[in-house]
Amino acid sequence: MSQSGPFPATIKSLRGWPMRQVTIYSRSGCHLCEQAHQILVDLQSKVDYEITEILIDGEPELIELYGEQVPVIHIDGKPHDFFKVEPERFLNAISAN
């Protein structure tokens, strides 16, 4: 995909800073994953970030990495937490520069 065109290469937040990226590695039917996703959606009202969910089902490399630890949360590609989202801890991490 070309980087030229009407869209910038980096998504910007409403404040003009690059948008933080939060990734949830999860499994289908995982109730902890569903809870973590909902908490992250709710916290978006406090901080600008984009959420991407990646299902590890049927992905041997991801199953090897994350297996039974799902949900695994990454912030800007770096591991943050697993099993659950602690809102205060997450907000402190996502707000740090």
N, C-alpha and C positions, 0 to 999 in steps of 0.2 A: 504494500500500500504506500502510495506517495505521501510525503510529508507536506508537499505544496498543495494549495487549494484553500478553500474558505475556512478550514478549521485549524486552530493553532496546534502545534506538536504537543504542547503541555496544557492540560486542563487547568484553568485558573479558578480560584475561589472567588467569592463575591468581593473579598478584600484585595484581589489582584495577586495574591500569592499563589504558588503552585498548589493545586488541590492534593491533599493527603489521600493516599490510597490504602484502603483496608481490604484485606483478602480473608475470606473464611473458607478453610478447607473442611468439607463436611461429607456426610454420607446421606443417601436417601433414607427417609424414615427415621432419622436421628432426632429425638426430641430435644436433646441438649443443643444440637445445631440450630433447630428452629428457635429455641429460647435465645441463644446467642445472637442470631440474626435479628430478632425482634428488638433486643436491647440495643444493638448497634443502630438500627433504624431509628429508634426513639432518641438516642443520643445525638443524632444528626441535627436535632433542633438546637443543640448547644454549640456544635463545632462543625465546620465545613469539611466533609470528606466523602469520598466515593467508595461504595461497597461492591466488591466482586465476590461471588460465591463460586467455588470450584468443587464439584463433586469428585471424590476420589474413587467412587465405585468403578470397577473395571479398569483401573489405572494402576498396574502393578508397582510402578516406581513410587507413586503417591501413597499407595497402601503401605509399602515398605517404610516410607518416611513417617507417615502419620497414623497408620493403622488404627489402633483403639484410642488414640488421643483426641479424636475429633470431638467438638470443633477445635481447629487450630486457627488462631488469629495472627495475621501478619499486618504490620503497619509499614507501609512503604517498602515492602519486600523483606522486612526483618521480622523474625519471630517475636511475638508479644506474649501470647498466653495460649493455654489449651484447656479443654473441658468446659470452661465457662468464661463469661465476661464479667469482671468486677468493674462496675461503672466508674467509680472514682479513680481506680488505677488506670483504666483505659483513658479517661479524660486527661489525666496528668500526662500520660505518654503521648497522646495524639496532639496535645497542646504544646509539648516541648519542641524546641527548634532543633 
